[in-house]
Amino acid sequence: MLRSMPVRRFKRGFKLGLIKLLIGNKATGVHLSYVGQGASADLCRRIVDIGHTDILVVTDKALKELGLAERALAPLADAGVNLHWYAGVDPDPTFAHVMEGAEVLRAAGCTAIVAVGGGSSMDAAKIIACTRTSDESPDKWVGLNKVPDDILPIYAIPTTSGTGSEATMGAVIKDPEEKLKHIIVGEDLLPQAVALDPDLLLGLPAPVTAATGIDALTHGIEAYICIWDRGTRKENGRLAIQGVFRWLDRAVQHPEDVEARQGMAVAAYHAGIAINQVGVGNVHAIAHQLGARYGIPHGQANALALPHVLKACLAEAETALAELAVVTNVSDAASPAARAQAFVEAVQDLIAKVGIAETDPRIQPADWTVIAHAAMDESDGYVSPRLLTKAEIMDTLEQITAR
């Protein structure tokens, strides 16, 4: 495949022009959110009021065994709603998970889906919702607006603060054989309502809190510095970044702190709204390959790549990064270049402060070229400040590979 810079620039320009023509610059995707302690109960009452009587619950084994998912949905059970469970979602859901959930969905005749969990459960739930009337293989839906028209309504109760899937119309599904992550996007994949309930986040382990929090930070930054000024992406991106800087370390250090958990839940939600309008960028293009090939958790993979990508884009993103330095109280230096540099250093310091390592032993030098090519192919579809060269991606991979 040709990967010369002129070809890549033309391809990206063509894609962006086509997307702008199809969907315009105005933000879309409004839905309902319940926020605060007891928000999950409020969402359950709404589902009952709508009249749903048979619900598919999509979650993971741990949340089911711990009883957390059942506690979140107790108001549904108390109201006589029949709950049908698919609790087989693993980190980085696959098409096999989707088909397993689809079997439960069809057998029970469910009229809606509630996802309880992190991004993996929410992403799986979105694609399971597409299988009600379609016999197509879900891998046929990869890309933009290829999902069936008849999609079950989706409701989301996130139990981590990071992926923002509760606020997006996209889902990421892994193909373990190809070692790739595929992105499926459709307007009806946006959950109709979401509960941001800090009570369900209390006690989340520090490593998970840290990694998912940096995922939210990455979303906010990539949306803020991108070249497509669509909708409210800058406002939501800014709120996400400010929230992560304010609350993440506190949530890591004090896992039972309700205020910090609420702050992170809202920050992740704003980050999701931001990327729902303009997508992600170069950091995700690299992180997706690390997750697909090595199983590195997504937030951790973003944390590995984020500082290096920002350094590579300093010149092109200087104005935006300088603005972020001010709104996060990182720097008020007179020079925009100095403020931008200070913000990148603050991001790197935050990642270290919450305990995420700068390198990972799973990354293998023998895979660098394959990863770089896949990352370039993916990033050409994003609206990052600039396209990274193969050499820049290879240099990033070298720096994050444990010696």
Secondary structure, 3 states (H helix, E strand, C coil): CCCCHHHHHHHHHHHHHHHHHHHCCCCCCCCEEEECCCHHHHHHHHHHHHCCCEEEEECCHHHHHHCHHHHHCHHHHHCCCEEEEECCCCCCCEHHHHHHHHHHHHHHCCCEEEEEECHHHHHHHHHHHHHCCCCCCHHHHCEECCCCCCCCCEEEEECCCCCCHHHCCEEEEEECCCCEEEEEECHHHCCCEEEECHHHCCCCCHHHHHHHHHHHHHHHHHHHHCCCCCCCHHHHHHHHHHHHHHHHHHHHHCCCCHHHHHHHHHHHHHHHHHHHHHCCCHHHHHHHHHHHHHCCCHHHHHHHHHHHHHHHCCCCCHHHHHHHHHHCCCCCCCCHHHHHHHHHHHHHHHHHHCCCCCCECCCCHHHHHHHHHHHHHHHCCCCCCCCCCHHHHHHHHHHHECC
